[in-house]
Amino acid sequence: MTIRVFLVEDMKPVHAIVSDLLASVGDFRLVNATATEAEAKLWLSENHGEWDLAIVDLVLEQGTGMAVIPKAREYADARGNGNVVVFSDYASDGIHTHCRKLGADAVFLKSQVNDLMQYCSQLGGRAALPA
C-alpha cells in the first residue's frame, strides 16, 4: 500500500530530497508540500484522511511547524491513521519533548536523516503506525 506523505517545509530543495529518500525506502508518494503554517493548516482541513505521514519542519517561511503538529493530529483520518514526524534543525531535547506533547509521533534533527528513513521504512506496507 502506498504511504501518502504531506510535507511541511519551506526549503524547496528539501522537497525533492525527501521525496527521493522516501522512494528509496518503500512505496511513498508525496501528495502535497507547503511552505507556511497557514497553507499547511488549510490543506489539512481540506484533506482529512488524505495522508498517512506528515513530515513537518518547525521553522517555516511564515509561522511555525509547532502550530501544524496539533492540526495534523486533529485532521488525521477517523481511524486515527496519520503519523506526524518533526524533521528540523531545531529539535533540542526541550523542543523534542514539546513536539511530542503537541502530538508528534517522532522528532528528528535534519542531521539524523538516516534515522528518519529507518523510521519511515518501518512503516512498511501499513498506512500508519499506531499513534
PyMOL CGO cylinders between C-alpha atoms (Angstrom):
from pymol import cmd
from pymol.cgo import CYLINDER

trace = [
    CYLINDER, 0.00, 0.00, 0.00, 1.32, 3.44, -0.93, 0.3, 1, 1, 1, 1, 1, 1,
    CYLINDER, 1.32, 3.44, -0.93, 2.06, 5.73, 2.01, 0.3, 1, 1, 1, 1, 1, 1,
    CYLINDER, 2.06, 5.73, 2.01, 0.88, 9.25, 1.23, 0.3, 1, 1, 1, 1, 1, 1,
    CYLINDER, 0.88, 9.25, 1.23, 3.21, 11.95, 2.54, 0.3, 1, 1, 1, 1, 1, 1,
    CYLINDER, 3.21, 11.95, 2.54, 2.34, 15.55, 3.35, 0.3, 1, 1, 1, 1, 1, 1,
    CYLINDER, 2.34, 15.55, 3.35, 5.48, 17.68, 3.68, 0.3, 1, 1, 1, 1, 1, 1,
    CYLINDER, 5.48, 17.68, 3.68, 5.57, 20.99, 5.54, 0.3, 1, 1, 1, 1, 1, 1,
    CYLINDER, 5.57, 20.99, 5.54, 8.92, 22.50, 4.61, 0.3, 1, 1, 1, 1, 1, 1,
    CYLINDER, 8.92, 22.50, 4.61, 9.86, 25.95, 3.33, 0.3, 1, 1, 1, 1, 1, 1,
    CYLINDER, 9.86, 25.95, 3.33, 13.09, 24.99, 1.54, 0.3, 1, 1, 1, 1, 1, 1,
    CYLINDER, 13.09, 24.99, 1.54, 12.19, 23.78, -1.97, 0.3, 1, 1, 1, 1, 1, 1,
    CYLINDER, 12.19, 23.78, -1.97, 15.37, 21.71, -2.46, 0.3, 1, 1, 1, 1, 1, 1,
    CYLINDER, 15.37, 21.71, -2.46, 14.43, 19.66, 0.62, 0.3, 1, 1, 1, 1, 1, 1,
    CYLINDER, 14.43, 19.66, 0.62, 11.12, 18.65, -1.05, 0.3, 1, 1, 1, 1, 1, 1,
    CYLINDER, 11.12, 18.65, -1.05, 12.92, 16.73, -3.79, 0.3, 1, 1, 1, 1, 1, 1,
    CYLINDER, 12.92, 16.73, -3.79, 15.47, 15.25, -1.41, 0.3, 1, 1, 1, 1, 1, 1,
    CYLINDER, 15.47, 15.25, -1.41, 12.82, 13.96, 0.99, 0.3, 1, 1, 1, 1, 1, 1,
    CYLINDER, 12.82, 13.96, 0.99, 10.74, 12.60, -1.87, 0.3, 1, 1, 1, 1, 1, 1,
    CYLINDER, 10.74, 12.60, -1.87, 13.75, 10.77, -3.36, 0.3, 1, 1, 1, 1, 1, 1,
    CYLINDER, 13.75, 10.77, -3.36, 14.83, 9.39, 0.00, 0.3, 1, 1, 1, 1, 1, 1,
    CYLINDER, 14.83, 9.39, 0.00, 11.34, 8.10, 0.76, 0.3, 1, 1, 1, 1, 1, 1,
    CYLINDER, 11.34, 8.10, 0.76, 11.13, 6.43, -2.63, 0.3, 1, 1, 1, 1, 1, 1,
    CYLINDER, 11.13, 6.43, -2.63, 14.36, 4.61, -1.80, 0.3, 1, 1, 1, 1, 1, 1,
    CYLINDER, 14.36, 4.61, -1.80, 12.90, 3.00, 1.35, 0.3, 1, 1, 1, 1, 1, 1,
    CYLINDER, 12.90, 3.00, 1.35, 9.45, 2.00, 0.16, 0.3, 1, 1, 1, 1, 1, 1,
    CYLINDER, 9.45, 2.00, 0.16, 6.21, 2.87, -1.57, 0.3, 1, 1, 1, 1, 1, 1,
    CYLINDER, 6.21, 2.87, -1.57, 5.87, 6.52, -0.53, 0.3, 1, 1, 1, 1, 1, 1,
    CYLINDER, 5.87, 6.52, -0.53, 4.22, 9.28, -2.58, 0.3, 1, 1, 1, 1, 1, 1,
    CYLINDER, 4.22, 9.28, -2.58, 4.42, 12.99, -1.85, 0.3, 1, 1, 1, 1, 1, 1,
    CYLINDER, 4.42, 12.99, -1.85, 0.79, 14.18, -2.05, 0.3, 1, 1, 1, 1, 1, 1,
    CYLINDER, 0.79, 14.18, -2.05, 1.46, 17.82, -1.18, 0.3, 1, 1, 1, 1, 1, 1,
    CYLINDER, 1.46, 17.82, -1.18, 4.13, 20.15, 0.13, 0.3, 1, 1, 1, 1, 1, 1,
    CYLINDER, 4.13, 20.15, 0.13, 3.54, 23.54, 1.72, 0.3, 1, 1, 1, 1, 1, 1,
    CYLINDER, 3.54, 23.54, 1.72, 5.90, 26.23, 2.97, 0.3, 1, 1, 1, 1, 1, 1,
    CYLINDER, 5.90, 26.23, 2.97, 3.85, 28.12, 5.57, 0.3, 1, 1, 1, 1, 1, 1,
    CYLINDER, 3.85, 28.12, 5.57, 1.80, 27.38, 8.66, 0.3, 1, 1, 1, 1, 1, 1,
    CYLINDER, 1.80, 27.38, 8.66, -1.37, 28.83, 7.11, 0.3, 1, 1, 1, 1, 1, 1,
    CYLINDER, -1.37, 28.83, 7.11, -1.02, 26.77, 3.90, 0.3, 1, 1, 1, 1, 1, 1,
    CYLINDER, -1.02, 26.77, 3.90, -0.41, 23.61, 5.92, 0.3, 1, 1, 1, 1, 1, 1,
    CYLINDER, -0.41, 23.61, 5.92, -3.43, 24.15, 8.18, 0.3, 1, 1, 1, 1, 1, 1,
    CYLINDER, -3.43, 24.15, 8.18, -5.65, 24.92, 5.20, 0.3, 1, 1, 1, 1, 1, 1,
    CYLINDER, -5.65, 24.92, 5.20, -4.51, 21.83, 3.29, 0.3, 1, 1, 1, 1, 1, 1,
    CYLINDER, -4.51, 21.83, 3.29, -5.02, 19.63, 6.35, 0.3, 1, 1, 1, 1, 1, 1,
    CYLINDER, -5.02, 19.63, 6.35, -8.53, 20.99, 6.91, 0.3, 1, 1, 1, 1, 1, 1,
    CYLINDER, -8.53, 20.99, 6.91, -9.48, 20.33, 3.29, 0.3, 1, 1, 1, 1, 1, 1,
    CYLINDER, -9.48, 20.33, 3.29, -7.88, 16.88, 3.04, 0.3, 1, 1, 1, 1, 1, 1,
    CYLINDER, -7.88, 16.88, 3.04, -8.97, 14.91, 6.10, 0.3, 1, 1, 1, 1, 1, 1,
    CYLINDER, -8.97, 14.91, 6.10, -7.51, 11.43, 5.97, 0.3, 1, 1, 1, 1, 1, 1,
    CYLINDER, -7.51, 11.43, 5.97, -5.85, 12.02, 2.59, 0.3, 1, 1, 1, 1, 1, 1,
    CYLINDER, -5.85, 12.02, 2.59, -2.37, 11.50, 4.01, 0.3, 1, 1, 1, 1, 1, 1,
    CYLINDER, -2.37, 11.50, 4.01, -0.63, 8.84, 6.05, 0.3, 1, 1, 1, 1, 1, 1,
    CYLINDER, -0.63, 8.84, 6.05, 2.55, 10.61, 7.10, 0.3, 1, 1, 1, 1, 1, 1,
    CYLINDER, 2.55, 10.61, 7.10, 3.10, 14.31, 7.75, 0.3, 1, 1, 1, 1, 1, 1,
    CYLINDER, 3.10, 14.31, 7.75, 6.72, 15.46, 7.88, 0.3, 1, 1, 1, 1, 1, 1,
    CYLINDER, 6.72, 15.46, 7.88, 6.88, 18.89, 9.50, 0.3, 1, 1, 1, 1, 1, 1,
    CYLINDER, 6.88, 18.89, 9.50, 9.73, 21.38, 9.77, 0.3, 1, 1, 1, 1, 1, 1,
    CYLINDER, 9.73, 21.38, 9.77, 9.50, 23.73, 12.75, 0.3, 1, 1, 1, 1, 1, 1,
    CYLINDER, 9.50, 23.73, 12.75, 10.85, 26.92, 11.19, 0.3, 1, 1, 1, 1, 1, 1,
    CYLINDER, 10.85, 26.92, 11.19, 8.74, 27.91, 8.21, 0.3, 1, 1, 1, 1, 1, 1,
    CYLINDER, 8.74, 27.91, 8.21, 8.61, 30.76, 5.72, 0.3, 1, 1, 1, 1, 1, 1,
    CYLINDER, 8.61, 30.76, 5.72, 5.69, 32.15, 7.74, 0.3, 1, 1, 1, 1, 1, 1,
    CYLINDER, 5.69, 32.15, 7.74, 4.52, 30.74, 11.04, 0.3, 1, 1, 1, 1, 1, 1,
    CYLINDER, 4.52, 30.74, 11.04, 5.78, 27.63, 12.76, 0.3, 1, 1, 1, 1, 1, 1,
    CYLINDER, 5.78, 27.63, 12.76, 5.52, 23.90, 12.47, 0.3, 1, 1, 1, 1, 1, 1,
    CYLINDER, 5.52, 23.90, 12.47, 4.64, 23.76, 16.17, 0.3, 1, 1, 1, 1, 1, 1,
    CYLINDER, 4.64, 23.76, 16.17, 1.17, 25.02, 15.28, 0.3, 1, 1, 1, 1, 1, 1,
    CYLINDER, 1.17, 25.02, 15.28, 0.86, 22.46, 12.47, 0.3, 1, 1, 1, 1, 1, 1,
    CYLINDER, 0.86, 22.46, 12.47, 1.51, 19.41, 14.66, 0.3, 1, 1, 1, 1, 1, 1,
    CYLINDER, 1.51, 19.41, 14.66, -1.78, 19.51, 16.64, 0.3, 1, 1, 1, 1, 1, 1,
    CYLINDER, -1.78, 19.51, 16.64, -3.74, 20.34, 13.48, 0.3, 1, 1, 1, 1, 1, 1,
    CYLINDER, -3.74, 20.34, 13.48, -2.27, 17.34, 11.72, 0.3, 1, 1, 1, 1, 1, 1,
    CYLINDER, -2.27, 17.34, 11.72, -3.20, 15.16, 14.70, 0.3, 1, 1, 1, 1, 1, 1,
    CYLINDER, -3.20, 15.16, 14.70, -6.73, 16.65, 14.66, 0.3, 1, 1, 1, 1, 1, 1,
    CYLINDER, -6.73, 16.65, 14.66, -7.21, 16.06, 10.94, 0.3, 1, 1, 1, 1, 1, 1,
    CYLINDER, -7.21, 16.06, 10.94, -5.81, 12.53, 10.76, 0.3, 1, 1, 1, 1, 1, 1,
    CYLINDER, -5.81, 12.53, 10.76, -8.42, 10.15, 9.42, 0.3, 1, 1, 1, 1, 1, 1,
    CYLINDER, -8.42, 10.15, 9.42, -11.23, 8.81, 11.59, 0.3, 1, 1, 1, 1, 1, 1,
    CYLINDER, -11.23, 8.81, 11.59, -9.35, 5.56, 12.28, 0.3, 1, 1, 1, 1, 1, 1,
    CYLINDER, -9.35, 5.56, 12.28, -6.51, 7.52, 13.87, 0.3, 1, 1, 1, 1, 1, 1,
    CYLINDER, -6.51, 7.52, 13.87, -4.18, 6.94, 10.94, 0.3, 1, 1, 1, 1, 1, 1,
    CYLINDER, -4.18, 6.94, 10.94, -1.70, 9.62, 10.20, 0.3, 1, 1, 1, 1, 1, 1,
    CYLINDER, -1.70, 9.62, 10.20, 1.77, 9.74, 11.67, 0.3, 1, 1, 1, 1, 1, 1,
    CYLINDER, 1.77, 9.74, 11.67, 3.23, 13.16, 12.40, 0.3, 1, 1, 1, 1, 1, 1,
    CYLINDER, 3.23, 13.16, 12.40, 7.00, 13.46, 12.30, 0.3, 1, 1, 1, 1, 1, 1,
    CYLINDER, 7.00, 13.46, 12.30, 9.07, 16.55, 13.01, 0.3, 1, 1, 1, 1, 1, 1,
    CYLINDER, 9.07, 16.55, 13.01, 12.18, 16.95, 10.83, 0.3, 1, 1, 1, 1, 1, 1,
    CYLINDER, 12.18, 16.95, 10.83, 14.02, 20.12, 11.78, 0.3, 1, 1, 1, 1, 1, 1,
    CYLINDER, 14.02, 20.12, 11.78, 17.40, 21.67, 12.50, 0.3, 1, 1, 1, 1, 1, 1,
    CYLINDER, 17.40, 21.67, 12.50, 15.96, 22.99, 15.76, 0.3, 1, 1, 1, 1, 1, 1,
    CYLINDER, 15.96, 22.99, 15.76, 14.95, 19.90, 17.70, 0.3, 1, 1, 1, 1, 1, 1,
    CYLINDER, 14.95, 19.90, 17.70, 16.72, 20.27, 21.04, 0.3, 1, 1, 1, 1, 1, 1,
    CYLINDER, 16.72, 20.27, 21.04, 15.74, 17.99, 23.92, 0.3, 1, 1, 1, 1, 1, 1,
    CYLINDER, 15.74, 17.99, 23.92, 13.21, 20.54, 25.18, 0.3, 1, 1, 1, 1, 1, 1,
    CYLINDER, 13.21, 20.54, 25.18, 11.75, 21.08, 21.70, 0.3, 1, 1, 1, 1, 1, 1,
    CYLINDER, 11.75, 21.08, 21.70, 11.60, 17.31, 21.22, 0.3, 1, 1, 1, 1, 1, 1,
    CYLINDER, 11.60, 17.31, 21.22, 9.57, 16.92, 24.42, 0.3, 1, 1, 1, 1, 1, 1,
    CYLINDER, 9.57, 16.92, 24.42, 7.26, 19.79, 23.49, 0.3, 1, 1, 1, 1, 1, 1,
    CYLINDER, 7.26, 19.79, 23.49, 6.63, 18.41, 19.99, 0.3, 1, 1, 1, 1, 1, 1,
    CYLINDER, 6.63, 18.41, 19.99, 5.73, 15.01, 21.45, 0.3, 1, 1, 1, 1, 1, 1,
    CYLINDER, 5.73, 15.01, 21.45, 3.26, 16.71, 23.83, 0.3, 1, 1, 1, 1, 1, 1,
    CYLINDER, 3.26, 16.71, 23.83, 1.72, 18.50, 20.82, 0.3, 1, 1, 1, 1, 1, 1,
    CYLINDER, 1.72, 18.50, 20.82, 1.13, 15.14, 19.13, 0.3, 1, 1, 1, 1, 1, 1,
    CYLINDER, 1.13, 15.14, 19.13, 4.26, 14.33, 17.13, 0.3, 1, 1, 1, 1, 1, 1,
    CYLINDER, 4.26, 14.33, 17.13, 4.95, 10.61, 16.87, 0.3, 1, 1, 1, 1, 1, 1,
    CYLINDER, 4.95, 10.61, 16.87, 8.68, 11.17, 16.36, 0.3, 1, 1, 1, 1, 1, 1,
    CYLINDER, 8.68, 11.17, 16.36, 11.17, 14.03, 16.20, 0.3, 1, 1, 1, 1, 1, 1,
    CYLINDER, 11.17, 14.03, 16.20, 14.37, 14.02, 14.14, 0.3, 1, 1, 1, 1, 1, 1,
    CYLINDER, 14.37, 14.02, 14.14, 17.10, 16.55, 13.54, 0.3, 1, 1, 1, 1, 1, 1,
    CYLINDER, 17.10, 16.55, 13.54, 17.83, 17.09, 9.86, 0.3, 1, 1, 1, 1, 1, 1,
    CYLINDER, 17.83, 17.09, 9.86, 21.29, 15.69, 10.56, 0.3, 1, 1, 1, 1, 1, 1,
    CYLINDER, 21.29, 15.69, 10.56, 19.51, 12.43, 11.55, 0.3, 1, 1, 1, 1, 1, 1,
    CYLINDER, 19.51, 12.43, 11.55, 18.19, 11.75, 8.05, 0.3, 1, 1, 1, 1, 1, 1,
    CYLINDER, 18.19, 11.75, 8.05, 19.17, 8.08, 8.33, 0.3, 1, 1, 1, 1, 1, 1,
    CYLINDER, 19.17, 8.08, 8.33, 17.08, 7.73, 11.50, 0.3, 1, 1, 1, 1, 1, 1,
    CYLINDER, 17.08, 7.73, 11.50, 14.12, 9.35, 9.73, 0.3, 1, 1, 1, 1, 1, 1,
    CYLINDER, 14.12, 9.35, 9.73, 14.49, 6.95, 6.80, 0.3, 1, 1, 1, 1, 1, 1,
    CYLINDER, 14.49, 6.95, 6.80, 14.70, 3.99, 9.17, 0.3, 1, 1, 1, 1, 1, 1,
    CYLINDER, 14.70, 3.99, 9.17, 11.52, 5.17, 10.90, 0.3, 1, 1, 1, 1, 1, 1,
    CYLINDER, 11.52, 5.17, 10.90, 9.79, 5.51, 7.54, 0.3, 1, 1, 1, 1, 1, 1,
    CYLINDER, 9.79, 5.51, 7.54, 10.98, 2.12, 6.34, 0.3, 1, 1, 1, 1, 1, 1,
    CYLINDER, 10.98, 2.12, 6.34, 9.36, 0.60, 9.46, 0.3, 1, 1, 1, 1, 1, 1,
    CYLINDER, 9.36, 0.60, 9.46, 6.03, 1.84, 8.19, 0.3, 1, 1, 1, 1, 1, 1,
    CYLINDER, 6.03, 1.84, 8.19, 6.41, -0.93, 5.61, 0.3, 1, 1, 1, 1, 1, 1,
    CYLINDER, 6.41, -0.93, 5.61, 3.16, -1.81, 3.87, 0.3, 1, 1, 1, 1, 1, 1,
    CYLINDER, 3.16, -1.81, 3.87, 0.99, -0.23, 6.57, 0.3, 1, 1, 1, 1, 1, 1,
    CYLINDER, 0.99, -0.23, 6.57, -0.59, 3.18, 6.08, 0.3, 1, 1, 1, 1, 1, 1,
    CYLINDER, -0.59, 3.18, 6.08, 0.46, 4.31, 9.56, 0.3, 1, 1, 1, 1, 1, 1,
    CYLINDER, 0.46, 4.31, 9.56, 1.96, 3.16, 12.79, 0.3, 1, 1, 1, 1, 1, 1,
    CYLINDER, 1.96, 3.16, 12.79, -0.31, 3.28, 15.82, 0.3, 1, 1, 1, 1, 1, 1,
    CYLINDER, -0.31, 3.28, 15.82, -0.14, 6.71, 17.42, 0.3, 1, 1, 1, 1, 1, 1,
]
cmd.load_cgo(trace, "trace")
